[in-house]
C-alpha cells in the first residue's frame, strides 16, 4: 500500500518509517476498512514487532 504510513512513537516524539506496508484484506470487513488503512497513519509504540 503505497499511500499508507507507519509511524513509530518513542521518547516523546514520532518517526515515519518510510517503509512499504504490506497488508491483505481477506474478509469483507477488512475490505471495507481498507481505505482507512490507506489514508490514516498506523501508529506503533517504540517498536513495530
PDB file with SEQRES, HELIX, SHEET and CRYST1 records, atoms N, CA, C and O in Angstrom:
SEQRES   1 A   49  UNK UNK UNK UNK UNK UNK UNK UNK UNK UNK UNK UNK UNK          
SEQRES   2 A   49  UNK UNK UNK UNK UNK UNK UNK UNK UNK UNK UNK UNK UNK          
SEQRES   3 A   49  UNK UNK UNK UNK UNK UNK UNK UNK UNK UNK UNK UNK UNK          
SEQRES   4 A   49  UNK UNK UNK UNK UNK UNK UNK UNK UNK UNK                      
HELIX    1 AA1 UNK A   28  UNK A   39  1                                  12    
SHEET    1 AA1 3 UNK A  13  UNK A  16  0                                        
SHEET    2 AA1 3 UNK A   6  UNK A  10 -1                                        
SHEET    3 AA1 3 UNK A  42  UNK A  44  1                                        
CRYST1    1.000    1.000    1.000  90.00  90.00  90.00 P 1           1          
ATOM      1  N   UNK A   1       0.852  -1.171   0.000  1.00  0.00           N  
ATOM      2  CA  UNK A   1       0.000   0.000   0.000  1.00  0.00           C  
ATOM      3  C   UNK A   1       0.896   1.230   0.000  1.00  0.00           C  
ATOM      4  O   UNK A   1       1.464   1.601   1.027  1.00  0.00           O  
ATOM      5  N   UNK A   2       1.009   1.835  -1.125  1.00  0.00           N  
ATOM      6  CA  UNK A   2       1.956   2.938  -1.293  1.00  0.00           C  
ATOM      7  C   UNK A   2       1.597   4.185  -0.505  1.00  0.00           C  
ATOM      8  O   UNK A   2       2.489   4.957  -0.152  1.00  0.00           O  
ATOM      9  N   UNK A   3       0.325   4.409  -0.217  1.00  0.00           N  
ATOM     10  CA  UNK A   3      -0.069   5.635   0.474  1.00  0.00           C  
ATOM     11  C   UNK A   3      -0.133   5.479   1.988  1.00  0.00           C  
ATOM     12  O   UNK A   3      -0.292   6.476   2.693  1.00  0.00           O  
ATOM     13  N   UNK A   4      -0.017   4.276   2.504  1.00  0.00           N  
ATOM     14  CA  UNK A   4      -0.095   4.050   3.949  1.00  0.00           C  
ATOM     15  C   UNK A   4       1.193   4.506   4.630  1.00  0.00           C  
ATOM     16  O   UNK A   4       2.277   4.396   4.057  1.00  0.00           O  
ATOM     17  N   UNK A   5       1.068   5.018   5.853  1.00  0.00           N  
ATOM     18  CA  UNK A   5       2.211   5.464   6.631  1.00  0.00           C  
ATOM     19  C   UNK A   5       2.313   4.648   7.904  1.00  0.00           C  
ATOM     20  O   UNK A   5       1.306   4.372   8.556  1.00  0.00           O  
ATOM     21  N   UNK A   6       3.530   4.261   8.257  1.00  0.00           N  
ATOM     22  CA  UNK A   6       3.804   3.595   9.521  1.00  0.00           C  
ATOM     23  C   UNK A   6       4.583   4.579  10.380  1.00  0.00           C  
ATOM     24  O   UNK A   6       5.626   5.085   9.966  1.00  0.00           O  
ATOM     25  N   UNK A   7       4.074   4.850  11.580  1.00  0.00           N  
ATOM     26  CA  UNK A   7       4.722   5.807  12.474  1.00  0.00           C  
ATOM     27  C   UNK A   7       5.074   5.115  13.780  1.00  0.00           C  
ATOM     28  O   UNK A   7       4.237   4.450  14.389  1.00  0.00           O  
ATOM     29  N   UNK A   8       6.330   5.281  14.207  1.00  0.00           N  
ATOM     30  CA  UNK A   8       6.789   4.741  15.485  1.00  0.00           C  
ATOM     31  C   UNK A   8       6.895   5.898  16.463  1.00  0.00           C  
ATOM     32  O   UNK A   8       7.542   6.906  16.178  1.00  0.00           O  
ATOM     33  N   UNK A   9       6.256   5.749  17.617  1.00  0.00           N  
ATOM     34  CA  UNK A   9       6.280   6.788  18.640  1.00  0.00           C  
ATOM     35  C   UNK A   9       7.138   6.313  19.802  1.00  0.00           C  
ATOM     36  O   UNK A   9       6.867   5.279  20.413  1.00  0.00           O  
ATOM     37  N   UNK A  10       8.177   7.084  20.096  1.00  0.00           N  
ATOM     38  CA  UNK A  10       9.082   6.721  21.185  1.00  0.00           C  
ATOM     39  C   UNK A  10       9.755   7.973  21.731  1.00  0.00           C  
ATOM     40  O   UNK A  10      10.065   8.903  20.987  1.00  0.00           O  
ATOM     41  N   UNK A  11       9.971   7.982  23.023  1.00  0.00           N  
ATOM     42  CA  UNK A  11      10.708   9.078  23.639  1.00  0.00           C  
ATOM     43  C   UNK A  11      10.058  10.434  23.467  1.00  0.00           C  
ATOM     44  O   UNK A  11      10.760  11.438  23.347  1.00  0.00           O  
ATOM     45  N   UNK A  12       8.749  10.493  23.452  1.00  0.00           N  
ATOM     46  CA  UNK A  12       8.046  11.767  23.332  1.00  0.00           C  
ATOM     47  C   UNK A  12       7.969  12.316  21.921  1.00  0.00           C  
ATOM     48  O   UNK A  12       7.478  13.429  21.726  1.00  0.00           O  
ATOM     49  N   UNK A  13       8.437  11.572  20.934  1.00  0.00           N  
ATOM     50  CA  UNK A  13       8.380  12.033  19.552  1.00  0.00           C  
ATOM     51  C   UNK A  13       7.881  10.930  18.644  1.00  0.00           C  
ATOM     52  O   UNK A  13       7.581   9.826  19.098  1.00  0.00           O  
ATOM     53  N   UNK A  14       7.795  11.227  17.377  1.00  0.00           N  
ATOM     54  CA  UNK A  14       7.349  10.214  16.426  1.00  0.00           C  
ATOM     55  C   UNK A  14       8.228  10.262  15.180  1.00  0.00           C  
ATOM     56  O   UNK A  14       8.811  11.294  14.848  1.00  0.00           O  
ATOM     57  N   UNK A  15       8.307   9.135  14.509  1.00  0.00           N  
ATOM     58  CA  UNK A  15       9.149   8.989  13.332  1.00  0.00           C  
ATOM     59  C   UNK A  15       8.395   8.192  12.290  1.00  0.00           C  
ATOM     60  O   UNK A  15       7.918   7.092  12.567  1.00  0.00           O  
ATOM     61  N   UNK A  16       8.285   8.740  11.095  1.00  0.00           N  
ATOM     62  CA  UNK A  16       7.692   7.997   9.992  1.00  0.00           C  
ATOM     63  C   UNK A  16       8.768   7.075   9.432  1.00  0.00           C  
ATOM     64  O   UNK A  16       9.866   7.527   9.108  1.00  0.00           O  
ATOM     65  N   UNK A  17       8.463   5.798   9.318  1.00  0.00           N  
ATOM     66  CA  UNK A  17       9.471   4.831   8.907  1.00  0.00           C  
ATOM     67  C   UNK A  17       9.776   4.880   7.416  1.00  0.00           C  
ATOM     68  O   UNK A  17      10.877   4.516   7.004  1.00  0.00           O  
ATOM     69  N   UNK A  18       8.841   5.315   6.613  1.00  0.00           N  
ATOM     70  CA  UNK A  18       9.056   5.363   5.175  1.00  0.00           C  
ATOM     71  C   UNK A  18       9.047   3.993   4.518  1.00  0.00           C  
ATOM     72  O   UNK A  18       9.380   3.867   3.340  1.00  0.00           O  
ATOM     73  N   UNK A  19       8.672   2.976   5.262  1.00  0.00           N  
ATOM     74  CA  UNK A  19       8.659   1.618   4.730  1.00  0.00           C  
ATOM     75  C   UNK A  19       7.366   1.351   3.965  1.00  0.00           C  
ATOM     76  O   UNK A  19       6.340   1.984   4.215  1.00  0.00           O  
ATOM     77  N   UNK A  20       7.431   0.415   3.043  1.00  0.00           N  
ATOM     78  CA  UNK A  20       6.243  -0.006   2.315  1.00  0.00           C  
ATOM     79  C   UNK A  20       5.453  -0.970   3.187  1.00  0.00           C  
ATOM     80  O   UNK A  20       6.013  -1.934   3.709  1.00  0.00           O  
ATOM     81  N   UNK A  21       4.183  -0.725   3.347  1.00  0.00           N  
ATOM     82  CA  UNK A  21       3.323  -1.533   4.192  1.00  0.00           C  
ATOM     83  C   UNK A  21       2.613  -2.585   3.346  1.00  0.00           C  
ATOM     84  O   UNK A  21       2.012  -2.271   2.319  1.00  0.00           O  
ATOM     85  N   UNK A  22       2.691  -3.827   3.790  1.00  0.00           N  
ATOM     86  CA  UNK A  22       2.026  -4.920   3.093  1.00  0.00           C  
ATOM     87  C   UNK A  22       0.895  -5.439   3.969  1.00  0.00           C  
ATOM     88  O   UNK A  22       1.123  -5.798   5.124  1.00  0.00           O  
ATOM     89  N   UNK A  23      -0.309  -5.482   3.439  1.00  0.00           N  
ATOM     90  CA  UNK A  23      -1.457  -5.988   4.175  1.00  0.00           C  
ATOM     91  C   UNK A  23      -2.358  -6.752   3.218  1.00  0.00           C  
ATOM     92  O   UNK A  23      -2.439  -6.442   2.029  1.00  0.00           O  
ATOM     93  N   UNK A  24      -3.024  -7.747   3.756  1.00  0.00           N  
ATOM     94  CA  UNK A  24      -4.013  -8.493   2.972  1.00  0.00           C  
ATOM     95  C   UNK A  24      -5.368  -8.289   3.621  1.00  0.00           C  
ATOM     96  O   UNK A  24      -5.495  -8.387   4.841  1.00  0.00           O  
ATOM     97  N   UNK A  25      -6.362  -8.012   2.828  1.00  0.00           N  
ATOM     98  CA  UNK A  25      -7.719  -7.777   3.315  1.00  0.00           C  
ATOM     99  C   UNK A  25      -8.581  -8.943   2.845  1.00  0.00           C  
ATOM    100  O   UNK A  25      -9.173  -8.907   1.766  1.00  0.00           O  
ATOM    101  N   UNK A  26      -8.636  -9.966   3.674  1.00  0.00           N  
ATOM    102  CA  UNK A  26      -9.267 -11.220   3.278  1.00  0.00           C  
ATOM    103  C   UNK A  26     -10.774 -11.246   3.537  1.00  0.00           C  
ATOM    104  O   UNK A  26     -11.528 -11.826   2.754  1.00  0.00           O  
ATOM    105  N   UNK A  27     -11.207 -10.634   4.608  1.00  0.00           N  
ATOM    106  CA  UNK A  27     -12.630 -10.682   4.952  1.00  0.00           C  
ATOM    107  C   UNK A  27     -13.362  -9.489   4.351  1.00  0.00           C  
ATOM    108  O   UNK A  27     -12.744  -8.516   3.919  1.00  0.00           O  
ATOM    109  N   UNK A  28     -14.657  -9.576   4.331  1.00  0.00           N  
ATOM    110  CA  UNK A  28     -15.473  -8.448   3.853  1.00  0.00           C  
ATOM    111  C   UNK A  28     -15.259  -7.228   4.738  1.00  0.00           C  
ATOM    112  O   UNK A  28     -15.144  -6.110   4.235  1.00  0.00           O  
ATOM    113  N   UNK A  29     -15.205  -7.430   6.040  1.00  0.00           N  
ATOM    114  CA  UNK A  29     -14.972  -6.326   6.977  1.00  0.00           C  
ATOM    115  C   UNK A  29     -13.611  -5.680   6.708  1.00  0.00           C  
ATOM    116  O   UNK A  29     -13.490  -4.456   6.736  1.00  0.00           O  
ATOM    117  N   UNK A  30     -12.602  -6.489   6.451  1.00  0.00           N  
ATOM    118  CA  UNK A  30     -11.284  -5.964   6.121  1.00  0.00           C  
ATOM    119  C   UNK A  30     -11.283  -5.158   4.839  1.00  0.00           C  
ATOM    120  O   UNK A  30     -10.663  -4.097   4.768  1.00  0.00           O  
ATOM    121  N   UNK A  31     -11.971  -5.651   3.833  1.00  0.00           N  
ATOM    122  CA  UNK A  31     -12.060  -4.913   2.561  1.00  0.00           C  
ATOM    123  C   UNK A  31     -12.773  -3.581   2.743  1.00  0.00           C  
ATOM    124  O   UNK A  31     -12.404  -2.587   2.116  1.00  0.00           O  
ATOM    125  N   UNK A  32     -13.792  -3.553   3.595  1.00  0.00           N  
ATOM    126  CA  UNK A  32     -14.489  -2.285   3.856  1.00  0.00           C  
ATOM    127  C   UNK A  32     -13.582  -1.287   4.574  1.00  0.00           C  
ATOM    128  O   UNK A  32     -13.713  -0.080   4.370  1.00  0.00           O  
ATOM    129  N   UNK A  33     -12.669  -1.771   5.409  1.00  0.00           N  
ATOM    130  CA  UNK A  33     -11.789  -0.887   6.171  1.00  0.00           C  
ATOM    131  C   UNK A  33     -10.495  -0.519   5.469  1.00  0.00           C  
ATOM    132  O   UNK A  33      -9.698   0.250   6.008  1.00  0.00           O  
ATOM    133  N   UNK A  34     -10.276  -1.044   4.296  1.00  0.00           N  
ATOM    134  CA  UNK A  34      -9.011  -0.810   3.595  1.00  0.00           C  
ATOM    135  C   UNK A  34      -8.707   0.666   3.379  1.00  0.00           C  
ATOM    136  O   UNK A  34      -7.566   1.092   3.557  1.00  0.00           O  
ATOM    137  N   UNK A  35      -9.684   1.433   3.008  1.00  0.00           N  
ATOM    138  CA  UNK A  35      -9.452   2.858   2.731  1.00  0.00           C  
ATOM    139  C   UNK A  35      -8.913   3.586   3.957  1.00  0.00           C  
ATOM    140  O   UNK A  35      -8.092   4.492   3.821  1.00  0.00           O  
ATOM    141  N   UNK A  36      -9.362   3.204   5.155  1.00  0.00           N  
ATOM    142  CA  UNK A  36      -8.866   3.828   6.381  1.00  0.00           C  
ATOM    143  C   UNK A  36      -7.374   3.540   6.555  1.00  0.00           C  
ATOM    144  O   UNK A  36      -6.622   4.425   6.964  1.00  0.00           O  
ATOM    145  N   UNK A  37      -6.937   2.314   6.252  1.00  0.00           N  
ATOM    146  CA  UNK A  37      -5.522   1.973   6.358  1.00  0.00           C  
ATOM    147  C   UNK A  37      -4.692   2.736   5.332  1.00  0.00           C  
ATOM    148  O   UNK A  37      -3.532   3.056   5.590  1.00  0.00           O  
ATOM    149  N   UNK A  38      -5.267   3.027   4.184  1.00  0.00           N  
ATOM    150  CA  UNK A  38      -4.540   3.757   3.148  1.00  0.00           C  
ATOM    151  C   UNK A  38      -4.426   5.241   3.459  1.00  0.00           C  
ATOM    152  O   UNK A  38      -3.442   5.875   3.078  1.00  0.00           O  
ATOM    153  N   UNK A  39      -5.412   5.804   4.144  1.00  0.00           N  
ATOM    154  CA  UNK A  39      -5.452   7.245   4.415  1.00  0.00           C  
ATOM    155  C   UNK A  39      -4.839   7.641   5.747  1.00  0.00           C  
ATOM    156  O   UNK A  39      -4.163   8.666   5.831  1.00  0.00           O  
ATOM    157  N   UNK A  40      -5.061   6.849   6.788  1.00  0.00           N  
ATOM    158  CA  UNK A  40      -4.682   7.233   8.145  1.00  0.00           C  
ATOM    159  C   UNK A  40      -3.395   6.538   8.564  1.00  0.00           C  
ATOM    160  O   UNK A  40      -3.225   5.349   8.297  1.00  0.00           O  
ATOM    161  N   UNK A  41      -2.484   7.258   9.218  1.00  0.00           N  
ATOM    162  CA  UNK A  41      -1.233   6.639   9.658  1.00  0.00           C  
ATOM    163  C   UNK A  41      -1.482   5.523  10.672  1.00  0.00           C  
ATOM    164  O   UNK A  41      -2.437   5.581  11.448  1.00  0.00           O  
ATOM    165  N   UNK A  42      -0.628   4.520  10.659  1.00  0.00           N  
ATOM    166  CA  UNK A  42      -0.700   3.415  11.604  1.00  0.00           C  
ATOM    167  C   UNK A  42       0.394   3.643  12.639  1.00  0.00           C  
ATOM    168  O   UNK A  42       1.579   3.677  12.306  1.00  0.00           O  
ATOM    169  N   UNK A  43      -0.012   3.799  13.893  1.00  0.00           N  
ATOM    170  CA  UNK A  43       0.921   4.137  14.977  1.00  0.00           C  
ATOM    171  C   UNK A  43       1.314   2.883  15.754  1.00  0.00           C  
ATOM    172  O   UNK A  43       0.486   2.024  16.056  1.00  0.00           O  
ATOM    173  N   UNK A  44       2.616   2.808  16.067  1.00  0.00           N  
ATOM    174  CA  UNK A  44       3.165   1.744  16.890  1.00  0.00           C  
ATOM    175  C   UNK A  44       3.837   2.386  18.100  1.00  0.00           C  
ATOM    176  O   UNK A  44       4.050   3.599  18.127  1.00  0.00           O  
ATOM    177  N   UNK A  45       4.167   1.582  19.088  1.00  0.00           N  
ATOM    178  CA  UNK A  45       4.962   2.058  20.211  1.00  0.00           C  
ATOM    179  C   UNK A  45       6.401   2.241  19.764  1.00  0.00           C  
ATOM    180  O   UNK A  45       6.647   2.678  18.640  1.00  0.00           O  
ATOM    181  N   UNK A  46       7.353   1.914  20.624  1.00  0.00           N  
ATOM    182  CA  UNK A  46       8.754   2.143  20.279  1.00  0.00           C  
ATOM    183  C   UNK A  46       9.335   1.089  19.332  1.00  0.00           C  
ATOM    184  O   UNK A  46      10.490   1.201  18.922  1.00  0.00           O  
ATOM    185  N   UNK A  47       8.550   0.073  18.984  1.00  0.00           N  
ATOM    186  CA  UNK A  47       8.986  -0.928  18.016  1.00  0.00           C  
ATOM    187  C   UNK A  47       7.778  -1.488  17.270  1.00  0.00           C  
ATOM    188  O   UNK A  47       6.684  -1.558  17.830  1.00  0.00           O  
ATOM    189  N   UNK A  48       7.964  -1.879  16.034  1.00  0.00           N  
ATOM    190  CA  UNK A  48       6.854  -2.409  15.255  1.00  0.00           C  
ATOM    191  C   UNK A  48       6.642  -3.899  15.495  1.00  0.00           C  
ATOM    192  O   UNK A  48       5.613  -4.435  15.084  1.00  0.00           O  
ATOM    193  N   UNK A  49       7.588  -4.594  16.150  1.00  0.00           N  
ATOM    194  CA  UNK A  49       7.445  -6.027  16.393  1.00  0.00           C  
ATOM    195  C   UNK A  49       7.435  -6.323  17.847  1.00  0.00           C  
ATOM    196  O   UNK A  49       7.323  -7.484  18.241  1.00  0.00           O  
TER     197      UNK A  49                                                      
END                                                                             
